[in-house]
Amino acid sequence: MADPTNIFAIDDARLATGLTVEVVIAGESGIERAINRSYGVRETVQKAIDQLQTSDHFMPADDPAMAESDAPIISIANSLLQQAVKDGASDIHIEPQEKDMRVRFRVDGVLREMMTFPKGLQGALISRLKIMGAMDITERRIPQDGRIKLLFAGRDIDIRLSTLPTIYGEKIVGRVLDQAGAILHIDKLGFSALNRRRFNDMCRKSYGIMLVTGPTGSGKTTTLYAALSRCISPEKNIITVEDPVEYRLPGINQINVNPKAGLEFANALRAMLRQDPNIIMVGEIRDEETAEIAIRAALTGHLVFSTLHTNDAASTVTRLTDMGIEAYLVASAVLGILSQRLVRRLCEHCKISYLLAPNTPEYIFAGVSHGKPLKLFRGQGCPACNHTGYRGRIGIHEVLPFTPAIRELIMRGESADRIAATAKEEGMLTMAQDGVQKALEGITTLAEVMRAAYAW
C-alpha cells in the first residue's frame, strides 16, 4: 500500500479476507499497474457478463442479435481487443469449448490463457467481432476473413480476423498489427556485427535476389520491411506484392494479391516488371512460376527481395532446384540467403546471472570446451515482464552470402550439407551459434535458442 499508516484500510482488508495483513510499501503507480494487470480487462468483462446474465434477454449461443444492440457485448469485445494491444499480443484466439469459451493471447511467441467466458456469450461475442470485421454474421459454415481498424493511444492498429467452424462453434483468431512499431531499422533487428555487415552489403547491390527464410512467424516480413525502408529514395521505384499488405510504407507502391480477381503472385510480378521498377519485393515464392519470374527479374537488372519456408540457409538452394529452377540460374541470380528465427528477449529489469555446470545438455549445446562453469542469465519475473522473465523478442540469424566458392558448389549440384560446410569455413555463423552468443551476452536464454535452432 502507498500509505502504511492508513489503519482503516488495513482493518478493511483484514475483515474482508479474514487473514492477517502484512503491510508492504509500494508506489501508487506500481499499485495501479498491478490492479490493471490483474483485474483490468477481467473486471470489465465480468461486469458486462453479470449485466447480461441478470437481464431478461440473456440469449443462447447461436443467437447473434445481441451483438448489434447490447452495450455489454460491445464492451466485452472492445476490452478484449484493447487488452491484447496493451499486452503486446501478436494474436488473439477466441476458442469455443464444450462447456465454455476460452480466450488466449500470443505474447512473445507463446500462447497464454487469459480468461474463459460462459457458453451463453459465445454466439454474441463472435458475431460482434464479425460485425466489427465487416464479415457475414449469418454464415457460420465456412471460414471467413475480415479486418478491424482501431485507434488506440494515438496508434493505428489493424486486426486481421479469421474464422474457422469447429465442432463447438466458430473459432476466431485476430492477428494484431501495430502500425506504430512495424518498421524497424536494420540495427534494431538483433544482427551481430558480422551478419549486419553481410546483410547490408547484399541490400546495397543494384541487382540480384536476396532471400529471407524461416517458418511462419519468424519475422521474415519485418526484416524485408527494414531492408526496403533503407532503400527508399526519390530516385528509386519500389514495388511490392504481398498477401496481404501488413504495414503501409510511405514512398513504396504496395499491391495486395487478390485470388478472386485472378491477381496472384506470378501475374502480379509480371505486371510489376512493366512498371519500370528498381526494387521489387515478392511476399513469398510459392511455386515454380513465381520463382522463375523473380530469378529472371534479378538477372535483368532488378533488386528483388523475397521469402521462402526452409529450415536453414543452405537448404534453400535445394528448395529452389527442387522447384524446377536450373542450378546455373540460382548461382547467377541469388546474392545471398538470410535464415532466421525469433527468440524471447530476457527482461532487463529482472534478469540475473548464474553458473551452468559442465556436462549438462545445455552446456554441450553451447559448444564450450574449457570444462569450466559457464556464466549465463535468466529472468526472475517482475511486473515489467508480467512475471514471465522475458520481454519482447529478438532474431537469431544465419547469413549465407553467395561467394565464388558457394556459386561453384551450386553449379556442380553439391548437397546442402556441402554448401553449409563451405559457408562455415568462410565464416558463416549458424543460427545456433548466433543464438548461443546472444545467450552468453545475456540477451536471451539457452533454452530459447535450443527451442528455436535445431542443430549446428
Buried (B, 14 or more C-beta within 10 A) or exposed (E): BEEEEEEEBBEEEEEEEEEEBEEEEEEEEEEEBEEEBEEBBBEBBBBBBEBBEEEEEBBEBEBBEBBEEBEBBBBBBBBBBBBBBBBBBBBBBBBBBEEBBBBBBBBBBEEBEBBEBBBBBBBBBBBBBBBBBEBEBEEBEEEBEBBBEBEBEEEBBBBBBBBEBEEBBBBBBBBBBBBEEBBBEBEEBBBBEBBBEBBBEBBEEEBBBBBBBBEEBBBBBBBBBBBBBEBEEEEEBBBBBBBBBBBEBEEBEBBEBEEEEEBBBBBBBEEBBEEEBBBBBBBBBBEBBBBBBBBBBBBEEBBBBBBBBBBBBBBBBBBBBEBEBEBEBBBBBBBBBBBBBBBBBBBBEBBEEEEBEEEEEBBEBBEBEEEEEBEBBBBEBBBBBBEBBBBBBBBBBBBBBBBEEBBEBBBEEBEBEEBBBBBBEEEBBBBBBBBBBBBBEBBBBBBBBBBBBEEE
